[in-house]
């Protein structure tokens, strides 16, 4: 496999990560609403799901998923339902909460363990079958027909590793004291906006062809 193809694949993947989506919302909101540690574990969960999609794409299983419509539709509906549940949780929180004063320092969100945070990130990504379409399309376009298993392994490791690095950066940026303090003052608005975005993304997932 040419090094140029490998570099092009990772470049496309990195650029795709920069586009905000459900995973970005999940990590960034966990950063400001909970903690940096929580957001990092959400990001690790997202990256684990990315590893699943990338690996299944490399061995050709996602092609079967895309072609076998009943399973594809089931994954899509389940993913949209999960995003709608997240939207409901945030919108309900926004509706119940009074606006904090400037001195408010705590977010008021109940802490959760690393496993729960990891699971939240994993479900957010694994429930989006668009990832299967993305990886299958990119691999078909950029990878030669016959790729050594060494390169397949390198790709399978590099894709989630880049995801971990990106979402760790997001977790660090959004958990900065100034941003966390700003969120504490305007949590009602931020939760309402984030919940609405999750609902929009769920709708987009449901109507996507």
Residue, then its C-alpha position, 0 to 999 in steps of 0.5 A: x500500500x502506498x504511503x500516500x494513500x495511507x496519509x490521504x486516508x488519515x487526512x480525510x479522517x482528521x478533517x471529517x472529525x473536525x465537522x461538529x456532530x453528535x459525538x462532538x456535542x456529547x464530549x463538549x457538553x460533558x466537558x462543561x456540564x460534568x468534568x474533564x475526566x467525564x468528557x475524556x471517557x465519553x471521548x474514549x467511548x466514541x473512539x471505541x465505537x469508531x474502532x468497531x466501525x473501522x475494523x468492520x469496514x476493513x474486513x468488509x462487514x459494513x458493506x453487508x450492513x449497508x446492503x442488508x436494509x432491515x439491520x441497517x434501518x434497525x441501527x439507524x432507528x435505535x441511534x436516532x432514538x438514543x439521540x432523542x433521549x439525550x435531547x429530551x434529558x437536556x430540554x427537560x433540564x433546561x425547562x426545570x432550571x432557573x437561570x443561575x446568577x453570576x456567582x453560581x459555580x456548580x453545574x448541579x449535574x450528578x456525577x457518573x462513573x467512568x463506565x457510564x461516561x464511556x458507554x454514553x460515548x460508545x452508544x452515541x457513535x455506534x448508533x449512527x450507521x452513517x459511520x458505516x457508509x462513511x468508512x466503506x466509501x472512504x476505504x473504497x475510494x482511497x485504499x488499493x484493492x489488496x491491502x496487507x494486514x499490516x496496513x489494515x492493522x495500522x489503519x484500524x489503530x490510527x483511526x480511533x487514536x486520532x479520535x482519542x486525541x481530538x476529543x481529549x483536546x475538546x475535553x481540555x478546551x471546553x473544561x477550562x475554568x472560564x468556559x465552565x464558569x460561563x456554562x454555570x451562569x447560562x446552563x439553561x440556555x446551553x442545555x436548551x440549545x444542545x438538546x435542540x441540536x441533538x433533536x435535529x441530528x436525530x431527525x436528520x438520522x431518521x430521514x437520511x437515505 
